[in-house]
């Protein structure tokens, strides 16, 4: 853990130091000769480069950067807004669980973490790059890759042996349709190089970094959201609608969550729970009861804990998504943001094909931030945050992927300490998830596609005419969406 924290801290310092430097000038192997550096930068070409300077597989020490044709790109770090860190602080390093056990009664058997090989693992010599080294963007675990493998446990171990990797965990994924393996890289090869090497083995179907994702919270009792989205609080109901929430742990003793939580799953069971505020607020805004009533009282929340310290990793999130899919939920709320990852995209696409409505925070990283995922995937409703006067939250991400706006600025919500005033696209996403639960309660047969079309067609236009990069289609109008015809 300490080593990973140092690595991520070093990555952030490096990113700050090289803001104005051209990316191609950086490599992660200080021991390269000048000839090798020239080959990596494509100043020379030919057989000598292919032999000595290109595709070198014994490169430098692990770091947050990755290579493409030997070139290193420093990741665009996602700013964690839960809680707001001091300007000088590095984001916390997520703790890796030793596997992701599936709860009893689940469709998949409990996953058993594979033991790491005893003794040092030496990468075989002569490994070829089956594809150009990947340029990996975003924050990621520097010594791991995630791979879907077609085959049994024997095939998983054979691949590890052939490529000098460690099997750190493996499980059968419902949404990915294959065995998901978390391989460790014990010798310091860059993630982008290992992904390119693994492409040579036909049993590895998808190969991705283990990306890191961040929760999206910026720093009377009646919630103003009801009025702004045209939802009558006295008639609001999501009775018996199943909603999955992937978030932090929760304080299920909070009165606002009494009778709300149908089931819970811990996707990182070996990491102690320290923070419960964010998840408690999201659940409460969706389906809270009592003084802090949510948008859809009566909805059944299936809560998956997948974040600690505001951070999580791709393998943990995928485990939570699989569990949610097994619970036959109608809505999945994802109030977090990170880099684009093909495994996450596949899981979201398959969940949507199963009829689930996917709702995600657009992100709190500012107007010039890159697109936030999973919100930017097709079939995911990307939600931005507005205030009580329908003004856009200044920290909100912008982009063509933004789908709809909802209240998310300075709202009262339950928290681990009782209640708090919360701000962020995380909470706007929760408002939309609760609103959609009302639509499903009123018309259980309504499809995910129809719901999405109705939200777009009936939203109150807030920015330039039509869909725009700030507000999407505009402010959610749940009364009009409920009346919209298929």
C-alpha positions as CSV (number, residue, x, y, z in Angstrom):
1,X,0.0,0.0,0.0
2,X,2.7,2.5,0.9
3,X,4.6,1.7,-2.3
4,X,1.5,2.3,-4.4
5,X,0.8,5.6,-2.6
6,X,4.4,6.7,-3.3
7,X,4.0,5.7,-7.0
8,X,0.8,7.7,-7.5
9,X,2.2,10.7,-5.6
10,X,5.3,10.6,-7.8
11,X,3.0,10.5,-10.9
12,X,1.2,13.6,-9.8
13,X,4.5,15.4,-9.1
14,X,5.8,14.3,-12.5
15,X,2.6,15.5,-14.2
16,X,3.0,19.0,-12.6
17,X,6.6,19.2,-13.6
18,X,6.0,18.4,-17.3
19,X,2.9,20.3,-18.0
20,X,4.6,22.3,-20.7
21,X,6.9,19.5,-21.9
22,X,6.2,17.5,-25.1
23,X,5.0,14.0,-24.2
24,X,7.3,12.3,-26.7
25,X,10.4,13.5,-24.8
26,X,9.6,11.3,-21.8
27,X,10.4,7.6,-21.2
28,X,10.1,5.5,-18.1
29,X,13.5,3.8,-18.4
30,X,16.4,6.0,-17.2
31,X,18.9,3.3,-18.3
32,X,18.2,3.6,-22.0
33,X,21.2,4.3,-24.3
34,X,21.0,7.3,-26.6
35,X,20.5,5.0,-29.5
36,X,17.6,3.3,-27.8
37,X,16.1,6.7,-27.0
38,X,16.4,7.7,-30.6
39,X,14.7,4.5,-31.7
40,X,11.9,5.0,-29.3
41,X,11.4,8.6,-30.6
42,X,11.6,7.2,-34.2
43,X,14.6,9.3,-35.1
44,X,16.2,6.2,-36.6
45,X,14.5,3.2,-38.1
46,X,15.4,-0.2,-39.4
47,X,16.5,-3.6,-38.3
48,X,18.9,-2.3,-35.6
49,X,16.1,-0.4,-34.0
50,X,13.8,-3.4,-34.1
51,X,16.4,-5.4,-32.5
52,X,17.8,-3.0,-29.9
53,X,15.5,-0.1,-29.4
54,X,12.0,-1.0,-30.4
55,X,9.6,-3.1,-28.4
56,X,12.0,-3.5,-25.5
57,X,10.2,-5.6,-22.9
58,X,12.5,-5.2,-19.9
59,X,11.8,-1.5,-19.5
60,X,11.8,0.7,-16.4
61,X,10.2,0.8,-13.1
62,X,6.4,0.9,-12.6
63,X,4.9,4.3,-12.7
64,X,1.7,6.1,-13.6
65,X,2.8,6.7,-17.2
66,X,2.5,4.2,-20.1
67,X,4.1,4.0,-23.5
68,X,3.1,4.0,-27.1
69,X,5.9,2.9,-29.4
70,X,8.1,3.4,-26.4
71,X,6.7,6.9,-25.7
72,X,5.3,7.8,-22.3
73,X,2.2,9.8,-21.7
74,X,1.5,11.1,-18.2
75,X,-2.1,10.4,-17.2
76,X,-4.8,13.0,-17.0
77,X,-5.6,12.6,-13.3
78,X,-9.3,12.9,-12.2
79,X,-9.8,15.3,-9.4
80,X,-11.5,13.6,-6.4
81,X,-14.1,15.9,-4.9
82,X,-15.0,13.7,-2.0
83,X,-13.8,15.1,0.2
84,X,-12.2,18.2,-1.3
85,X,-8.4,17.6,-0.9
86,X,-5.9,20.4,-0.1
87,X,-4.4,21.8,-3.2
88,X,-1.0,20.2,-2.3
89,X,-2.4,16.8,-1.5
90,X,-2.2,13.8,-3.8
91,X,-5.3,11.7,-4.3
92,X,-5.4,8.6,-2.1
93,X,-4.4,5.4,-3.5
94,X,-7.2,2.8,-3.7
95,X,-6.6,-0.4,-1.8
96,X,-6.8,-3.5,-3.8
97,X,-9.1,-6.3,-2.4
98,X,-7.9,-9.8,-2.6
99,X,-10.6,-11.0,-5.0
100,X,-14.2,-10.0,-5.2
101,X,-16.4,-12.7,-3.4
102,X,-19.9,-13.0,-4.6
103,X,-22.6,-13.1,-1.8
104,X,-24.5,-16.2,-1.0
105,X,-27.4,-16.9,-3.3
106,X,-25.7,-15.2,-6.2
107,X,-25.7,-16.8,-9.7
108,X,-21.9,-17.0,-9.6
109,X,-19.9,-19.1,-7.2
110,X,-17.7,-17.2,-4.7
111,X,-14.5,-16.1,-6.4
112,X,-11.3,-17.6,-4.9
113,X,-8.2,-15.3,-5.2
114,X,-5.4,-17.2,-6.9
115,X,-2.2,-17.2,-4.8
116,X,0.7,-15.3,-6.2
117,X,3.5,-17.6,-7.5
118,X,6.1,-18.4,-4.9
119,X,9.5,-16.8,-5.5
120,X,10.4,-14.2,-8.2
121,X,8.5,-14.2,-11.5
122,X,10.9,-13.8,-14.4
123,X,9.4,-12.6,-17.7
124,X,10.3,-14.9,-20.6
125,X,12.8,-13.5,-23.1
126,X,11.8,-12.9,-26.7
127,X,8.2,-11.7,-26.0
128,X,6.9,-10.0,-29.1
129,X,4.7,-7.0,-29.2
130,X,1.5,-8.2,-31.0
131,X,0.3,-4.6,-31.2
132,X,1.8,-1.1,-30.7
133,X,2.2,-0.3,-27.0
134,X,-0.9,1.4,-25.6
135,X,-0.9,5.0,-24.6
136,X,-3.0,4.7,-21.4
137,X,-4.9,7.8,-20.3
138,X,-6.3,8.5,-16.9
139,X,-5.2,7.3,-13.5
140,X,-4.6,3.6,-13.1
141,X,-2.9,1.0,-11.0
142,X,0.7,1.0,-12.4
143,X,1.5,-2.7,-11.9
144,X,-1.7,-4.5,-13.0
145,X,-3.8,-5.2,-16.1
146,X,-7.3,-6.6,-16.4
147,X,-7.9,-9.3,-19.0
148,X,-11.0,-11.4,-20.0
149,X,-9.8,-14.9,-20.7
150,X,-11.6,-17.6,-22.8
151,X,-10.7,-20.7,-20.9
152,X,-10.5,-22.3,-17.5
153,X,-8.2,-21.7,-14.5
154,X,-5.5,-23.7,-16.3
155,X,-5.5,-21.3,-19.2
156,X,-5.4,-18.3,-16.8
157,X,-2.2,-19.7,-15.2
158,X,-0.7,-20.7,-18.5
159,X,-1.0,-17.1,-19.7
160,X,0.5,-15.8,-16.5
161,X,3.5,-18.1,-16.9
162,X,3.9,-17.4,-20.6
163,X,4.0,-13.6,-20.0
164,X,5.7,-13.4,-16.7
165,X,2.7,-12.2,-14.7
166,X,1.0,-13.0,-11.4
167,X,-2.6,-14.0,-11.1
168,X,-3.9,-11.7,-8.3
169,X,-7.6,-12.5,-8.7
170,X,-10.1,-14.2,-11.1
171,X,-13.8,-14.6,-11.3
172,X,-16.6,-15.2,-13.8
173,X,-18.2,-12.0,-14.9
174,X,-21.9,-12.0,-15.8
175,X,-21.8,-8.8,-17.8
176,X,-18.6,-9.5,-19.6
177,X,-19.5,-13.1,-20.3
178,X,-16.0,-14.4,-19.5
179,X,-13.4,-15.0,-16.8
180,X,-12.1,-11.6,-15.6
181,X,-8.5,-11.9,-14.4
182,X,-6.4,-9.3,-12.6
183,X,-2.8,-9.9,-13.5
184,X,0.1,-8.4,-11.6
185,X,3.2,-7.1,-13.4
186,X,6.1,-8.0,-11.0
187,X,9.0,-6.8,-13.1
188,X,8.1,-3.2,-13.8
189,X,7.1,-3.4,-17.5
190,X,4.9,-0.6,-18.4
191,X,1.2,-1.4,-18.6
192,X,0.9,-0.4,-22.2
193,X,3.7,-2.8,-23.2
194,X,2.1,-5.7,-21.3
195,X,-1.2,-5.1,-23.0
196,X,0.5,-5.1,-26.4
197,X,2.3,-8.4,-25.5
198,X,-0.9,-10.1,-24.3
199,X,-2.6,-9.3,-27.6
200,X,-0.5,-12.2,-29.1
201,X,-2.5,-14.8,-27.1
202,X,-5.9,-15.5,-28.7
203,X,-7.3,-16.6,-25.3
204,X,-7.1,-13.0,-24.1
205,X,-10.2,-11.3,-25.5
206,X,-10.1,-7.9,-23.8
207,X,-7.1,-6.3,-22.3
208,X,-7.4,-3.1,-20.2
209,X,-5.6,-1.1,-17.5
210,X,-7.0,-1.3,-14.0
211,X,-8.3,2.3,-14.1
212,X,-9.1,4.3,-11.0
213,X,-12.4,6.1,-10.6
214,X,-13.5,9.0,-8.3
215,X,-16.7,9.9,-6.6
216,X,-18.2,13.2,-7.7
217,X,-19.0,15.4,-4.7
218,X,-18.0,19.0,-4.4
219,X,-17.9,20.4,-1.1
220,X,-35.9,24.0,5.4
221,X,-35.4,20.3,5.1
222,X,-37.7,19.9,2.0
223,X,-35.5,19.3,-1.0
224,X,-35.9,22.0,-3.7
225,X,-35.4,19.3,-6.3
226,X,-39.1,18.2,-6.2
227,X,-40.2,21.6,-7.4
228,X,-37.5,22.1,-10.0
229,X,-38.1,18.7,-11.7
230,X,-41.9,19.0,-11.5
231,X,-42.4,16.0,-9.1
232,X,-45.2,16.3,-6.6
233,X,-43.6,15.2,-3.3
234,X,-47.0,14.1,-1.9
235,X,-47.5,11.7,-4.9
236,X,-43.9,10.6,-5.4
237,X,-43.4,6.8,-5.3
238,X,-40.9,4.3,-6.5
239,X,-42.6,1.5,-4.6
240,X,-40.9,-1.9,-5.2
241,X,-38.7,-0.5,-8.0
242,X,-35.2,-2.1,-7.7
243,X,-32.4,0.4,-7.8
244,X,-28.7,-0.5,-7.6
245,X,-26.3,2.1,-6.2
246,X,-22.5,1.6,-6.6
247,X,-20.8,3.9,-4.1
248,X,-19.2,4.1,-0.6
249,X,-20.3,2.2,2.4
250,X,-23.5,3.6,4.0
251,X,-24.8,4.3,7.5
252,X,-27.9,2.0,7.4
253,X,-28.8,3.2,10.9
254,X,-29.7,6.6,9.5
255,X,-33.5,7.1,10.0
256,X,-33.8,8.3,6.3
257,X,-32.7,4.8,5.2
258,X,-35.0,2.8,7.5
259,X,-36.6,0.0,5.4
260,X,-35.0,1.4,2.3
261,X,-32.0,-1.0,1.8
262,X,-33.1,-4.4,0.3
263,X,-29.6,-5.9,0.2
264,X,-25.9,-4.9,0.4
265,X,-22.7,-6.2,-1.2
266,X,-19.1,-5.3,-0.3
267,X,-16.9,-5.4,-3.4
268,X,-13.8,-4.7,-1.4
269,X,-14.3,-6.8,1.8
270,X,-10.7,-6.7,2.9
271,X,-10.7,-2.8,3.1
272,X,-12.1,-1.4,6.3
273,X,-15.0,1.0,5.8
274,X,-14.1,4.5,7.0
275,X,-16.4,6.8,5.0
276,X,-20.1,6.4,4.7
277,X,-21.4,9.9,3.9
278,X,-21.4,9.9,0.1
279,X,-23.3,6.6,-0.3
280,X,-25.7,7.5,2.5
281,X,-26.6,10.8,0.7
282,X,-27.0,9.1,-2.7
283,X,-29.3,6.4,-1.3
284,X,-31.3,9.0,0.7
285,X,-31.8,11.3,-2.3
286,X,-33.1,8.4,-4.3
287,X,-35.4,6.7,-1.8
288,X,-35.0,8.3,1.7
289,X,-38.0,8.4,4.1
290,X,-39.1,10.7,6.9
291,X,-38.0,14.3,7.1
292,X,-35.3,13.7,4.4
293,X,-37.6,12.1,1.9
294,X,-36.1,11.1,-1.4
295,X,-37.4,11.3,-4.9
296,X,-38.8,7.7,-4.9
297,X,-40.0,6.6,-1.5
298,X,-40.7,2.9,-1.5
299,X,-38.0,2.1,-4.0
300,X,-35.8,-0.9,-3.0
301,X,-32.1,0.0,-2.9
302,X,-29.5,-2.7,-3.6
303,X,-26.3,-1.0,-2.4
304,X,-22.8,-2.1,-3.5
305,X,-19.9,-0.7,-1.6
306,X,-17.1,-0.2,-4.1
307,X,-15.3,3.0,-2.9
308,X,-13.1,4.0,0.0
309,X,-11.5,7.4,0.4
310,X,-13.4,8.5,-2.7
311,X,-11.6,6.1,-5.0
312,X,-12.1,2.7,-6.6
313,X,-10.6,0.6,-9.4
314,X,-12.0,-1.0,-12.5
315,X,-12.0,-4.6,-11.2
316,X,-13.8,-3.6,-8.0
317,X,-16.5,-1.6,-9.9
318,X,-17.0,-4.5,-12.4
319,X,-17.6,-6.8,-9.5
320,X,-20.2,-4.5,-8.1
321,X,-21.9,-4.1,-11.5
322,X,-22.1,-7.9,-11.9
323,X,-23.7,-8.2,-8.5
324,X,-26.2,-5.5,-9.3
325,X,-27.1,-7.2,-12.6
326,X,-27.8,-10.5,-10.7
327,X,-30.3,-8.7,-8.4
328,X,-32.6,-8.0,-11.4
329,X,-32.5,-4.2,-10.8
330,X,-34.2,-1.8,-13.2
331,X,-31.9,1.2,-12.5
332,X,-28.1,1.4,-11.8
333,X,-26.9,4.7,-10.3
334,X,-23.1,5.4,-10.8
335,X,-22.1,8.6,-9.1
336,X,-18.4,8.4,-10.1
337,X,-16.1,9.4,-12.9
338,X,-12.9,8.0,-14.5
339,X,-11.2,7.3,-17.8
340,X,-12.6,5.4,-20.7
341,X,-12.2,1.7,-20.3
342,X,-13.5,-0.9,-22.7
343,X,-14.4,-3.4,-20.0
344,X,-16.6,-0.9,-18.4
345,X,-18.1,0.1,-21.7
346,X,-18.9,-3.6,-22.5
347,X,-20.5,-4.1,-19.1
348,X,-22.7,-1.0,-19.5
349,X,-23.7,-2.0,-23.0
350,X,-24.7,-5.5,-21.8
351,X,-26.6,-4.1,-18.8
352,X,-28.5,-1.8,-21.1
353,X,-29.3,-4.8,-23.4
354,X,-30.8,-6.5,-20.3
355,X,-33.2,-3.6,-19.9
356,X,-31.5,-1.7,-17.1
357,X,-31.5,2.1,-17.1
358,X,-28.0,3.4,-16.4
359,X,-27.6,6.8,-14.8
360,X,-24.2,8.4,-14.1
361,X,-22.6,11.6,-12.9
362,X,-21.2,13.8,-15.8
363,X,-18.3,14.9,-13.5
364,X,-17.1,17.8,-11.4
365,X,-13.8,18.5,-13.0
366,X,-14.5,21.7,-14.8
367,X,-15.4,23.0,-18.3
368,X,-12.1,21.9,-19.9
369,X,-12.0,18.4,-18.4
370,X,-12.0,15.3,-20.6
371,X,-15.2,13.3,-21.0
372,X,-16.1,11.4,-17.8
373,X,-16.9,7.7,-17.9
374,X,-19.2,5.8,-17.5
375,X,-21.4,8.8,-18.2
376,X,-20.0,9.3,-21.7
377,X,-20.7,5.7,-22.9
378,X,-23.7,5.3,-25.3
379,X,-26.8,4.1,-23.4
380,X,-25.8,5.8,-20.2
381,X,-27.7,8.9,-19.0
382,X,-25.1,11.5,-18.2
383,X,-26.4,14.0,-15.6
384,X,-25.0,17.4,-14.8
385,X,-25.9,19.6,-11.8
386,X,-27.9,22.8,-11.5
387,X,-28.8,25.0,-8.6
388,X,-32.2,26.2,-7.2
389,X,-32.3,28.9,-9.9
390,X,-31.4,26.4,-12.7
391,X,-27.9,27.8,-13.0
392,X,-25.2,25.3,-14.0
393,X,-22.8,24.2,-11.3
394,X,-19.5,25.9,-12.2
395,X,-17.3,22.8,-11.6
396,X,-19.4,20.6,-13.9
397,X,-17.9,18.8,-16.9
398,X,-19.0,20.0,-20.3
399,X,-19.4,18.0,-23.5
400,X,-21.7,16.5,-26.1
401,X,-22.2,13.5,-23.9
402,X,-24.1,15.5,-21.2
403,X,-27.6,14.3,-21.5
404,X,-29.8,16.0,-18.9
405,X,-29.6,18.5,-16.0
406,X,-31.0,18.0,-12.5
407,X,-30.7,19.7,-9.1
408,X,-27.3,19.0,-7.5
409,X,-26.1,22.2,-5.8
410,X,-26.5,22.8,-2.0
411,X,-29.1,20.2,-1.3
412,X,-29.9,18.8,2.1
413,X,-29.3,15.0,2.2
414,X,-28.8,12.3,4.8
415,X,-25.2,11.6,5.7
416,X,-23.2,9.4,8.1
417,X,-23.5,12.2,10.6
418,X,-27.3,12.6,10.2
419,X,-27.7,15.2,7.4
420,X,-25.5,17.5,5.4
421,X,-25.6,20.1,2.6
422,X,-24.2,18.4,-0.5
423,X,-23.2,19.6,-4.0
424,X,-22.0,17.6,-7.1
425,X,-23.1,15.8,-10.2
426,X,-23.2,12.7,-7.9
427,X,-26.3,14.0,-6.3
428,X,-27.9,15.2,-9.5
429,X,-27.5,11.7,-10.8
430,X,-29.3,10.4,-7.7
431,X,-32.2,12.8,-8.3
432,X,-32.5,11.5,-11.9
433,X,-32.4,7.8,-10.7
434,X,-35.2,8.5,-8.2
435,X,-37.2,10.3,-10.8
436,X,-36.9,7.4,-13.2
437,X,-38.0,5.0,-10.5
438,X,-41.3,7.1,-10.4
439,X,-41.7,6.5,-14.1
440,X,-41.2,2.8,-13.8
441,X,-43.5,2.5,-10.8
442,X,-46.2,4.2,-12.8
443,X,-45.6,2.1,-15.9
444,X,-43.5,-1.1,-15.1
445,X,-43.4,-2.2,-18.7
446,X,-41.8,1.0,-19.9
447,X,-38.5,0.2,-21.6
448,X,-35.1,1.9,-21.0
449,X,-35.1,3.2,-24.5
450,X,-38.6,4.8,-24.1
451,X,-37.6,6.4,-20.8
452,X,-34.5,7.9,-22.3
453,X,-36.4,9.3,-25.3
454,X,-39.1,10.7,-23.0
455,X,-36.5,12.5,-20.8
456,X,-34.9,14.1,-23.8
457,X,-38.1,15.1,-25.5
458,X,-39.7,16.8,-22.4
459,X,-36.7,18.4,-20.7
460,X,-36.9,22.2,-20.1
461,X,-34.4,23.8,-22.4
462,X,-31.9,25.9,-20.3
463,X,-29.0,26.8,-22.7
464,X,-28.9,27.4,-26.4
465,X,-31.8,26.1,-28.3
466,X,-31.7,22.3,-28.4
467,X,-29.2,20.0,-26.9
468,X,-26.0,21.7,-25.8
469,X,-22.7,20.8,-24.1
470,X,-23.6,22.5,-20.8
471,X,-27.1,21.4,-19.9
472,X,-27.6,18.5,-22.4
473,X,-31.3,18.5,-23.4
474,X,-32.1,20.7,-20.4
475,X,-33.7,20.4,-17.0
476,X,-35.5,17.2,-16.1
477,X,-39.3,17.5,-16.2
478,X,-40.6,14.2,-14.7
479,X,-44.3,15.2,-15.0
480,X,-44.0,15.8,-18.7
481,X,-41.8,12.7,-19.2
482,X,-44.5,10.6,-17.4
483,X,-47.1,11.9,-19.7
484,X,-45.1,11.4,-22.9
485,X,-46.3,8.8,-25.3
486,X,-44.0,6.0,-26.6
